[in-house]
């Protein structure tokens, strides 16, 4: 919830009054400044959730929270003394309250500023690591933090078989404390011979962060499968793919989502091809997991008993998989189906030939027996 510091006390009074008469939940716009005129109150979480769904649209999203949580956050922020400031500040209420709460715990445990900075450094180092940038940036991160600048960036470069991903990690100091936050990173994909180097800003959040390798795969045109959270905090699964023909106002490519109800079944799409790895449960599981991460995966096709190396990638938009040869030339879906059909037909022919061969000696034997029987009767 975004609020003005000048509205904190009146919001606290309104929340207390509403809770007294039975309201337990509040709904607020996610990206607008909330005041007593924009908040709505409800008795049950179901009604609050329904209100969010009705009011949310492409321009503005709404979220709900328990009034008790909002009152707790308001109490912490008001007691910090921010309302006595001559300057009216715009705050993310919950984030700022959490920051004050964490800082308070540090003070209560007699931790000094150096220890607090060390914990901040460790937290950011973990964020960098689990976002896929490894552990080599901790030294430069520490140097940047010690300078005390309001904002700073750290460059990173990762080389892959078919391109280089150059990233710029952005950090910003809180307006209310000396704590730094890892907010986003800009990734640029450079490929030899490519006319353009696509770039995208990926935002770092608790639940919806894309790793560096996932960013590479997205910029390389592939889809990534993720468990994500919507504005109401509900988890859903979706394939995500960049739309290079459609840009957002901030310059980012639009992200197309193919939700779990869209109907794309990766395993079924793979089964339409003669892939050897699908015959072994462990290899099959590894293949599925790799493709869901957006990787271009090497596989073994078996056609007419002959093995050949191919590459596959998930294509959720068309509910199939793309297949490439070793020269990374696309093999269209129809050709791939014909290969499998040819293999099936050859198997059928082989079975028929085997049956005919098994039947000929028996038929010949029966014929000879009949001849002997006729001859015996004539005698």
N, C-alpha and C positions, 0 to 999 in steps of 0.2 A: 504494500500500500504506500503510495507516494503522498506525502503531506507537507504542508508548510508548518514550520516550527511555531508560528503565531497561532495556529489552530489547535495545538495539542491539548490544551486544558479544556476547551469547549467540546472537543471530540470525546475526551475522557468523561465529561459530565453527561453528554448525550448517551454514550455507551452504557454508563452506569444506570441511567434512567430507563433505557430500553430493557436492560437485563432485569430490572426490578419488576417490570410488568410482564415478564415472561418470554421476551425475545432472547434467543441464544446464538444467532448467527447473523453475520453482516455480509453484504455483497458490495463490491467496489470496482471501479474501472481500473484495469491493470496499468495502463500507461498515462493516465491523467492524474492530476492532483486532486485528491479526495478531500472534501470538507463535509459539513453537516448536510449540505444540499445534494451531494452525490451518493451518499450511503443509503442502502436499503437494509431493512432488518426483517428476520424471519424466525419462526419458532422451531423449525426442523431443518436438518441438513438437506432433506429431499427438496423442500421448497426453495432453499437457497441455490441448490444445484440447478433446478429447473429455471430459476431466474437467470442464472449465468448463461445457460444454453439459449434462452430466448433473446437476451440482450447482446450476446457476442456476435460479431460479424467480421468481415474482412478488414475493417478499419480499426475496430476497438474490441478488446477482449475483456471479459469480466471474471473475477475470482471471488471466492467466498472463504470466510474463516470464522472460527468461534469468537464470539464477543469477548469471552474470558481471555483469549490469547491476545486480542487487540488491546484490551485494558491493561494486561500485564506489560505489553510492549510500551504503551503510552506512559505507564507509571515509571518504568526504568528511564525512559528518555526525558521525561519531565524532571525527575530527580537529579538528572545529570546537570541541570542548570541551564540547558540550552534555551529555555523560554525567556531567560533574562538577558539574552544577547541583544544588542542593538540592531543586529543584522537578521533579517528574516531568511531562514535557510530552507531549501527544499530537501526533504529526507525520504529515503526508503525506510519506512518505519521499522519493519521487521528486521531488516539487515542491520540497521543502526543499533537497534535494541540488542541484537545478538552480539554485535561488536562490543557494546558497553558491558554486557553481561560477561563476555569472555575476559575483557580487560579487568573487570571487577574481581573475577576469580583469580586472576594473576596477582592483583594487589593483595587480596586476602591471603594468598599463599606466600606473601613476602617475596614475590619475584620482581626483580628490578627490570629496568628498561632493556638492558642487554639481553636478559633471558627472554623477554617478550619478543625482541627482534630476532633472536635465534629461533624461537618457535615459529615466527612468521616466515623466516627463511626456510625452515624445514618443511613447513606446510606448502610453500610455493614450489620447493624442489620436488615434493611428492606429486603435486599437480602436474608439473612439467614432465616428470617421469611417466605417469600414468596416462598422459595425453600423447605419449609415444615419442617424446623428444630425448629420451635417455637421461643419463646422469652426468653428462659432460658440461652442462651449463651452470652448475652450482657455483663455480668460482666467479664467473662474470656476473652472475645474479647477485652474489654477495657484494661485489665491488659497486655495482649500480645502486644497491639499496643503501650502502654506507654513504654515498654521495648525497642522499636525501632529496634528490630531484623529485618534482611532482609526478612526472611521467618519464618512462624510458622504454626502449625496445631492445630486444636481443635477437640477433640473426641466427639462423640455423639452416643447414643445407644437408639434404639426404639424396644419395644417388641410388637409382633403381635401374634394372636392366633396360628399360625403355624410356628413361627420362630422369630429370633432376627436379626435386621439389625444394624451392627456396622459400623459407618461412621467416616471418618477422613477428616475434612474440611481444605483445604489448602489456605493460604493467602500469598501474596507476595507484598513487597514494590516496588513501581515504581523506575526505574533506574534514572529518572529525577526529582523526587520530593519525599516528605514524605508521599504521599498518598498510602494506601494499597488497594489491590484488592482481591476479592474472586474469585479464578480462577477455582477451581474444588473440588470435594470430591470423595474419594474412599469409596465404599460401599461393605461390606462383609455380605453375608447372611448365618446365622448359624441355622440349623434345627436339632432337636433332632433325632438321629439315622441316619443322613445323612453321607455318606462316605466322601463327599467333601463340602467345603464352597465356592461357587462361588463368585468372586469379580469383580468389574468393576469400572473404573474411569469415572465419569460423569463430563463433562466440563460445566462451568457456563457461559452463554452468554446472551445477551439481548433477543434473540428470540427463541433459541433452547434448553432451560434448562429443564431437567427432575427433577421433585420434588422428595423428599425423598421417598414418598409412591409409586410413579411411579417406582423409582429405585428398591424398594422392589419387586413390581409386576414383573418387567422385570427379576430380578435375580431368581424369583420363577418360571420363565418359561412362563409367560403370555405376551400377546401383549397389547400395550398401543396405543391409538389413539391420535394423536397430530396435531395441526396446526403448521407447520414448515416453515422456510424460506430457499430457496436455495441460492447459491453463488451470484445470481443476485438480491437478495432481494425480490424475488417473493414468495408469500405464497402458500403453498400446504398442503393438508391433507393426512395423511398416518398413517397406523398402523405400529408400530415398535416392533420388537421382537428380542431378542438375539439369536445368533446361537452358541450354546455351543460346536459345533464341529469345529468351524472355528475361529481362533484368528487373530487379527491385529498385525502388527509389534511391537506395544507398549504393547502387552499382553492383551489388551481388547478383549472381544468377539465381533465378527462382528455383526453389526446391520442390520437385514433384514427389508426392507421397502415394505409394501404392499399399494401402492398408491391408490388414490380414483378411478383410472381407472382400478384397478386390478379386480374389480367385486365382492368384498365381501359386502353383504348387511346384516348387523347385525339383523335388524328387521325381514327380511325374514327368516333368519336362526332360529331365536327364534320361529317364527310362526309355524314351523314344529313340535313343541312340545306343549303338553297340559299344558301350564303354566297359572295359575290363574291370576297372576299379569298383564298379557297382556290384560285382560278384562277391566281394569280400567286405563283411560288415564294418571292420575298422577303417579300411580305405574309403568306403562309401561315406562313413561319418565324417572323416577328415575332409573329403571332397565337398560335402555339403557345407560344412563350417567355413571352409576357405572361400567358397563362392558367396556365402552370405556376408562375408566381410568385404566383398567387392573385388576380390582378387581375380586375375586372369589365371586359370589353373590348367596345368599340363595334365593330359589324360591319355590313355591308350585305347584307340579304336581297334576293334577286331572285325574285319570284313573278309569273308571267304577263308577264314583261318589265318589271314595275314594281319599282323599287328602293325599299327602306324601311330605316330605321335601327333596329337592334335591339341588345341587349346580351346577351353570353353569359358564362358562368362554368363552370369544370370542376366536375363532380359525380362524383368517383370512387366514392363509396359505391354509387351506382346505375348506374355505368359509362355515364354519359351527360353531356350538358351542359345547364345550365338556360338558358332563353331568356326575355328580358324585352323589353317594348316601351319606347317613349321615356318613358312615365310610370312605368317600373319596375314594371309589372304583369306577373306571371309568365304566360308562354304555355306551356301544358303540352305535354309531348312529343308527345302524340297529335295535337294541332292542328298542330304543326310538321311532323309526318310527312305529315299530310293536305295541307298546303300544297305540299310537295314532290311528293307523288303527283299532286295536281291539275296542277302544272306539267308533270309527265311525261306525263300524259294529254293535256294541251293540245298538247304537242309532237307526240305520236303522231297526234292528229287533224290537225294542220297538215301533217304529212308525208303522211298519207293524202289530204288534199284536194289537195295539190300533185301527188301521183301521179295522181289522177283527172283533174286539169286537164291534165296532160301527156299522158294517154292518150286523151282525147276527140277532139282533132283527128286523131290517128292513126287512131282507129276510124272516124271520119267519112270520112276519105280512103280507107280501105280499102273502105268501103261503096260510095262513089261509083265506085271503080275496078271493083268487082264488077259494078255496074250497067252500066258501059260495056262490059265484057267480055261480058255476057249479050246486050246489044243487038246487039253486033257479030256474035255467033254466030247470032242469029236472022235477020240480014240475009244 
